[in-house]
């Protein structure tokens, strides 16, 4: 892969199907609803910033939620639960299960979507036994794969977490390596249509803290900055994104990975590991010399880029909206608190309600 700097694209080019609310030729982004996973994954709830509908809360029981992803069209959300994936509508109702992965047992721990949002890759990790399932957006399985045995048995706060990413029908896994650092595994079908994909031999690399897609490139959050992965799965230090400098990055989000409407990359240093009370949430649009600081944040859990031009930042206890358009242009992020007093929040994503708001 050759790392290319992000190029700004018009909203209409990225999401033409979602911009139906127009006046003349001026395209107006729809009002959004947010889905939030909290209570350590025990509760799924919504918040509607414009107040056009009553918000709902859904208990998930022992089959707890893991993460949330907006499906193409924006009217349904993919809810990854520990035992499987399902899609739900903007009311968090009408659950439609994805095909069950052929694993016994199933212990889903994370899900990643492709930049085209037509593939969802999920990881099952049952005490180090790791397996992958790649899904189409409708819930059918493209392939499954068994990963080589995870050799790390002692974990510390500094041990990098397992991260997954998908481009097309190919997957990349970055996980801790025995003796320190990380190892990457590439997973793909040997032949088109194969239901079982093949995992490569693990390749030792410097520490990789997170992965996120941007166009046809996967970027890695490392201890020396944000770096693209080469074709063999190694961070390319020579192509480090200068806008973020060469310091450590623990979490990485891109508009491609959360369904946003602009080419944006957000990065954050984990406060539980840095020892600081807060760390800057930094944002880059591919044109600035250096990334802009959105806010100083503690206990950040998730970030989602909405098609309305806002960044939604979820901490353990709060959900806050930031205006990326005015923020990048004028330094006015217009922070707006949407939810407070949350308990162990985990994930946030956006949905597009029917015209006029759900329930009206």
N, C-alpha and C positions, 0 to 999 in steps of 0.2 A: 504494500500500500504506500502511496505517496501522500503525505499530509498536505492538505491545501487549506489556506485560511478561509473561514466562513465568509460567504458573500451574502449581503442583504438581499432578500427576496420579497416581492410584494405579497401582502396577505392573501390577495385573490389567487395568486399562483399556487400558494401552499394549500389552501383549504377552500376551493371554490364551492364545494357542496355545502359548506356551513354558513356561507355569507349570503343567505337568501333575503335578509332584511335590508332592502336598499331603498334609497330615495333618489330617483333619477339614475345617475351613473355613480353616485357616491355610495360606497359600500360601508355598511354599518355593522360592526361585529356584534354578535348576539350577547344578551345578558347571560351570564353563566351561573350555574349552581356548582357548589363544591361538595365532594364526598370526602369524608374524613374517617379514618380508622383510628380508634382510641381504645383506652382501657386495656392496653397491651394486646390489642387485637380482638377483644371481646365484644366491641360495639362498633357498628357502622352507622354513621349519621350524615345528614346533609346540612348545609347552610346556604341560604339564598340571599346574597348581599342586597339585592334590590327589594326584598320583602314581598315579592310577587306571589309567594306560596308558603304554606306552612311547612316547616322542616320536620323531618322524620328521623327516628332512631330505631335501629334494628339490632337486637341482641343476637350474637353469633354462637353462644354456647361454647362447648369444649372444642368444636371444630373452628378454631380461632382464625381470624383474618391475618394475612401476612403482608399483603401489599395491594395497591389499587392501580389500574391502568385504564385510560380512556380508550375505547374501541373506535375504529373509523366511523365517521358520521357524528360522533360526539353524543349520541343519545343513549348509549349503554356503557356500563363500566365493567371491566373484568376484575372480579374479586378473587384473589388467590387466597385460599384457605389451606390449613395444614394438610387436609386430606384431598384437596382437589381445587379446580378452578371453575367458576361459574360467572355468567354475565347477568347483570341486573339493569333495570331501566332507571330513569331519572328519579323515580320515587323509591329506588332501592328495592323494588318489588319485581315480580315475575322472574324469579331466578331460572336460568337455563344452564344446566351443567355442561361443561366441556367433557369430552370423552375421557373416561378414567385412565390414568397412566397404568401400564401393566407392571406395576411395582408392588412388592409385598415385603414390608409395609410401605405406605406412602407417607413421607415426611417433608412436605414442601416448605422450603425456607426462603425462596426468592423467585421473582419472575422479572424478565426483561423483555422489552418490545423492540422490534426493528425500527429503523428510521422511517420506513414506509408504513409502519404500523399494521402490516399484514401478517406478521409472525409474532408469536409469544413463546419465549423460551423459559421453562421453569426447571428449578433444581430441587430434587429430593435428596435430603441429607439425613440419613438415619444412623447417627453415631459414627459418622465417617464413611458410610457406604453411600456413595454419591452417584446419582443417576439423573439424566436429562430427558425432558420431553419437549419437542418442538410442535407447536400448534398453529393451525391456520386461525384467522380471526373469527371464523364461525365455530370453532371448538373441535374440529377434527384433528387427529394427530398426523403430522408429517413424518416424523421419525422419533425413535427413542434411542438412548445410548447409555451404556455403563461406563463410568469413568474408572481409571486405574485407582487402586486402593490409596486412600489418603494416609500418608506416612507420619504426619505430625500427630503426636499423642498428648503433648503438653502445650497448653495454650496460655498466653499471658495477655494483658491488655494491649501490648504492642504487636501481637500476632496479627498479620493482615487477615481480614475476613475473606471468604470466598466470594468473588464477583463473577457475574456472567454477562455475556453480551451476544447479540445475534445480528448478522448481516446476511440478508437473503435466507438461504437454507443452511448457512454455516454458523457455527457457534464457537465462542472462545470462552474458556474458563481460566480465571486467575485465582490461585489459592496458595496458602502458606506451604513452604517447602521445608523438608527436614534439614536442619542445620542453619536455617535462617533464609531470609529473602522470600521470593515467591516462585511459583512454577506456573507456566501456561500450558493449556491443553487445547488443541484445535479439534473440532468435531464436525464431521461432514459425511454425507452419503458417498459410498464408493461408486454407486450407479444411481442415476435419477430414478426415483420411485422406490428405492430401498426403504423398508420400514424400520430397519436398524442401521444407525449411523456408526461410524468408526471413530474412536478417539485416538489421537496421536500420542506418542510417548511424551511424558511431561518434560518441558524444557525449563531449566532453572534461569531465573531472571532476577534483577533487583526487585525490591519490595513494590508491589502494586496494591494500592489501597482501594481503588474503585475503577470501574470501566463505564464508558458511555459512548454511544455512536454519534457521529456527526458526518452526514453524507455517506460516503463509502469508506470512511475511516473510523477506526476505534481509537479512542483516546484513553490513556491510563493516568490516574492520579498516583503520583509517586512521591518519594521523599525529596526529589530534586525537581519538582515541577510537574506540569501537565505535558505528556508526551504521546505522540501517536505510536501505535503498534506497527511494527514491520509485518511483512507477509508471513514470517515465521513465528510471530507472536512475541517479539521482544520490544520493550519501549525504546524509541529512537531518541536518545538524549540530545543528539545534534539538532533535532527539530523541536526542541522544547518551546512551548508557546511563551514567547517573551513577555506578553502582556501580563502574565501571572508571575513572572519572575522564576527563580530557581528554588523557592522554598517548598516545604512539604505541603501536600494537599491530601486530605483524608476522604473527602466526599466530592463527587463530581456529578453535575446534572447538565444536560443539554436540551435545547428545545426539541430536538429530534427524539430524545428519549422520553419526553413527557407530553408530546403532542402540541407544543406551542406553535405560534404563528410566525415567529421571527428566528433568525439564526443567532442564538444566544448560548453562552456557556457560563455556568455558575460554579463556583468552587468555594470550599470551606475547610478550615482546619478544625478538627474535633477538639472541643474544650475539655473533654474528659481525658484526653491524651496530652494536650498542650499544658495543662495546669493553669490556664488563664480562665478568668470568669466569663469571658466572651471572646469571640474571634470574628473578624470581618467576613461577611458574605460578599464575595466579589463577583462582578458580572462583566462579561466582555461580548461585544457585538461584532468582532472581527475587523473593526476599522480603527479603534482607538489605540494609542500607543501603549496604554496600560489599562488594566481592568478597573472598573469603577467600584467603589465600596457602596453597597446598598444600605447596609446597617451592620452594627456589631451585635452578634447573636450568640446566645448560649443554648446548649442542648438542642441543636437543630436536628430534626428527624427526617424531613423531606422537603423538596421544592418541586413545584409544578408551574410550568409556563402556560398560561391560558391563551386562547386565541383572541382574547380581548385586549392584549397588550400588557397584561399584569403578570407579575410574579407572585406566587402564593408560597409563603414560607411557613412551615409547620414546625414548631418546637414541641418539647414534651408537654407543654401546657397551653400553648397559644397558637392561633392561626392569624397571620398578618398578610395584608395585600400591599404590594408595592407597584407603582406605575413605572414600567420600564421605559416608556416613550419619553416622558418628561424627565425621568430620572437620568437617562443617558444624555439627553439634550441639554437640560438645564440644572441638573443636580437636585431636582425636586421629586423625590420618590413618593411623596404623599402617602406615608404609611397609614394604613387603616386597620385597626383591630377588628377581626370578624368573629373570633371565638376566643374565650378565655376560660381558665379553670379546667382545662382538659386533664385527663388522667392518662399518663403514659401513652401519648399519641404516637402513631406509627407511620401513617401514610396519608397523602392528600392527592386528589386529582379533580379535574373539572368535567362538567357535563353541560349539554345544551338542552334546556327545557323546551317543550313545544311553545309556539308563539303565544304570548300572553301569560305564560307561567303555568306550571303544573298545578292543578287543583282549582283554577279559575273557571 
